[in-house]
């Protein structure tokens, strides 16, 4: 007689005792195992994202570029809303900028700042100026933040005053 037949032929209470003695087979995963796997996935994701975006310096450069874009767009919006010419100026050597309504700020010293624009509107040597007019147009220009081979270009079109941000490789 096989064990399976013997178990089937056993009376009820004997079968229950046999089932109670059987070791339980664990199915599924414990909470600890799931937490370890989730933690490993999160750590690997952070490492990959850091490697793909240039690490913390890349994040800082992108953040600084986005801040400049926001300030340029604010200056354009103020020019349209108030009907007066608004000025955005940047001093690349000092890494400082001044925008509409007296807003100003500094850029991280780790980045090189390059301005390309209309020379006739510059009030001082070494200062870049972009003017935004009442109709939204501007004098145009480009601000480039760069470090090593990475760069972010902030382009301001002269006809529409549109401000665009794009990633680029540093041109030396």
Beta strands, then each sheet from edge to edge (+ up, - down):
strand 1: 86-91
strand 2: 96-98
strand 3: 104-106
strand 4: 112-117
strand 5: 128-132
strand 6: 141-147
strand 7: 150-156
strand 8: 163-169
sheet 1: 3+ 2- 1+ 5-
sheet 2: 4+ 6- 7+ 8-
end
